[in-house]
Amino acid sequence: MLEKVVEQEILFGSGLTGHLKGIATVASVATETATGLVDSVGGSISQLAAIGVQPDAVICNPQDWWVARMSKASTSGNYLIGDPLQAQRPTIFGLTVALAPSMPVGRYLVGNFGQGAAIYDRQQNIVEVSREHSDYFVRNMAAILVETRLAVAVFSPASFIYGSVGSGS
């Protein structure tokens, strides 16, 4: 559960006390109005190229990825994103696709993650269990604390585009 919270914070944290400032909250808005994940991401890659940014990854919801992955050509019936019988890592236009359940369905983030942002991990995940609170020992209860310490630094907010997937594939 901690990893889900961390993913949510890295992408959409508010930056308020106790929260990270999420990458999507500082990213530029996509100007592309294409339909489907592939065309929308392509438009955002073009938008980044216009300002001299070479993106290296895309983050999308697994449901949007699988809608795009299962799309077929109308004439031949062939899958548009590769043969389903062949193993392949998710990519669009040569960019790695990270499937993130915390990314809302219908949304995506594309950018240069390698140079535009960094995650600083100060402390690995820690799990502590204690029964020394109030009457927890008598009631056979335990308090569990799970924590990590990290920071997200976005060096270049212009290196990221947060967009919407139009209907279609």
C-alpha positions as CSV (number, residue, x, y, z in Angstrom):
1,M,0.0,0.0,0.0
2,L,2.9,2.4,0.7
3,E,4.1,2.0,-2.9
4,K,0.6,3.1,-4.2
5,V,0.7,6.2,-2.0
6,V,4.2,7.0,-3.1
7,E,3.2,6.6,-6.8
8,Q,0.2,8.9,-6.3
9,E,2.4,11.5,-4.5
10,I,5.1,11.5,-7.2
11,L,2.5,12.0,-9.9
12,F,-0.1,14.2,-8.2
13,G,1.1,15.4,-4.8
14,S,-0.2,18.8,-3.8
15,G,3.1,20.1,-2.3
16,L,1.4,21.0,0.9
17,T,2.9,20.1,4.3
18,G,3.6,16.3,4.4
19,H,3.0,15.9,0.6
20,L,5.4,15.8,-2.4
21,K,4.9,18.3,-5.3
22,G,3.8,15.9,-8.1
23,I,5.2,16.0,-11.6
24,A,1.8,16.2,-13.3
25,T,0.9,19.2,-11.1
26,V,3.7,21.3,-12.7
27,A,3.6,19.8,-16.2
28,S,2.4,21.8,-19.2
29,V,-1.1,21.0,-20.5
30,A,-1.3,19.0,-23.8
31,T,-2.5,21.1,-26.7
32,E,-3.2,18.0,-28.9
33,T,-6.9,17.1,-29.4
34,A,-6.3,13.8,-31.1
35,T,-8.3,10.6,-30.4
36,G,-6.8,7.7,-28.6
37,L,-3.6,7.2,-26.6
38,V,-1.2,6.7,-29.5
39,D,-2.3,9.9,-31.4
40,S,-2.5,11.9,-28.2
41,V,0.9,10.9,-27.0
42,G,2.3,11.6,-30.5
43,G,0.9,15.1,-30.4
44,S,2.5,15.7,-27.0
45,I,5.9,14.4,-28.3
46,S,5.5,17.0,-31.1
47,Q,4.6,19.7,-28.6
48,L,7.8,18.9,-26.6
49,A,10.0,18.7,-29.8
50,A,8.8,22.2,-30.6
51,I,10.6,23.5,-27.5
52,G,13.6,21.3,-27.9
53,V,12.7,18.6,-25.4
54,Q,13.4,14.9,-26.2
55,P,11.0,12.8,-24.1
56,D,12.1,9.4,-22.8
57,A,8.9,7.9,-21.3
58,V,5.1,7.9,-21.0
59,I,3.0,7.2,-18.0
60,C,-0.5,6.0,-18.5
61,N,-3.3,4.0,-16.9
62,P,-3.1,0.2,-17.7
63,Q,-6.7,0.4,-19.0
64,D,-5.7,3.0,-21.6
65,W,-2.7,1.0,-22.6
66,W,-4.7,-2.2,-23.2
67,V,-7.3,-0.3,-25.2
68,A,-4.5,0.9,-27.5
69,R,-2.8,-2.5,-27.4
70,M,-5.9,-4.3,-28.5
71,S,-6.7,-1.9,-31.4
72,K,-6.8,-3.5,-34.8
73,A,-6.5,-2.2,-38.3
74,S,-9.9,-1.9,-39.9
75,T,-8.9,-3.5,-43.2
76,S,-6.5,-6.3,-42.2
77,G,-7.6,-7.0,-38.7
78,N,-4.0,-7.0,-37.5
79,Y,-3.1,-5.6,-34.1
80,L,-1.7,-2.1,-34.5
81,I,0.7,-2.3,-31.5
82,G,2.5,-5.6,-32.2
83,D,1.6,-9.3,-32.3
84,P,-0.2,-10.4,-29.1
85,L,1.6,-13.7,-29.3
86,Q,5.0,-12.1,-28.9
87,A,6.3,-10.7,-25.6
88,Q,7.1,-7.0,-25.8
89,R,7.7,-4.3,-23.3
90,P,5.2,-1.4,-23.6
91,T,6.5,1.3,-25.9
92,I,4.9,4.1,-28.0
93,F,7.0,5.9,-30.6
94,G,10.1,4.3,-29.1
95,L,9.4,5.7,-25.6
96,T,9.1,3.4,-22.6
97,V,5.5,3.2,-21.3
98,A,5.1,2.9,-17.5
99,L,1.7,1.6,-16.5
100,A,0.5,3.4,-13.4
101,P,-2.8,2.5,-11.8
102,S,-2.8,5.9,-10.0
103,M,-2.9,7.7,-13.4
104,P,-6.6,8.4,-14.0
105,V,-8.1,6.6,-16.9
106,G,-8.1,8.9,-19.9
107,R,-5.0,10.8,-18.8
108,Y,-1.2,10.4,-19.5
109,L,2.1,12.1,-18.7
110,V,4.9,12.3,-21.3
111,G,8.3,13.9,-20.7
112,N,12.0,13.7,-20.2
113,F,12.1,12.0,-16.8
114,G,15.8,11.3,-16.9
115,Q,16.8,15.0,-17.1
116,G,13.7,16.9,-16.1
117,A,13.1,15.4,-12.7
118,A,14.7,13.3,-9.9
119,I,13.6,11.3,-6.9
120,Y,15.8,11.6,-3.8
121,D,15.3,8.6,-1.5
122,R,16.5,9.5,2.0
123,Q,15.2,6.4,3.7
124,Q,14.0,3.0,2.5
125,N,10.6,1.8,3.6
126,I,10.3,1.1,7.3
127,V,7.6,-1.0,9.0
128,E,7.3,-0.8,12.8
129,V,4.8,-2.7,15.0
130,S,4.0,-1.7,18.5
131,R,1.6,-2.9,21.2
132,E,2.7,-0.2,23.7
133,H,-0.1,2.3,23.1
134,S,-2.9,2.9,25.6
135,D,-4.6,-0.5,26.3
136,Y,-3.5,-2.2,23.0
137,F,-1.7,-5.0,25.0
138,V,-4.8,-5.9,27.0
139,R,-7.1,-5.7,23.9
140,N,-4.6,-7.7,21.8
141,M,-4.2,-4.9,19.3
142,A,-1.1,-3.5,17.5
143,A,-0.3,-0.2,15.9
144,I,1.6,-0.5,12.6
145,L,3.6,2.4,11.2
146,V,4.9,2.3,7.6
147,E,6.9,5.1,6.3
148,T,9.5,6.3,3.8
149,R,11.3,9.5,3.2
150,L,11.8,10.9,-0.3
151,A,11.6,14.1,-2.3
152,V,10.7,14.8,-5.9
153,A,12.6,17.6,-7.7
154,V,11.3,18.8,-11.0
155,F,14.2,20.7,-12.7
156,S,12.3,21.6,-15.8
157,P,8.5,21.6,-15.7
158,A,8.4,22.4,-19.4
159,S,9.9,18.9,-20.0
160,F,6.6,17.3,-19.2
161,I,3.1,17.3,-20.8
162,Y,0.0,16.1,-19.0
163,G,-2.8,15.3,-21.4
164,S,-6.1,13.6,-22.0
165,V,-6.7,10.6,-24.2
166,G,-9.5,11.3,-26.6
167,S,-12.0,8.5,-27.5
168,G,-10.7,5.9,-29.8
169,S,-7.5,3.9,-29.8
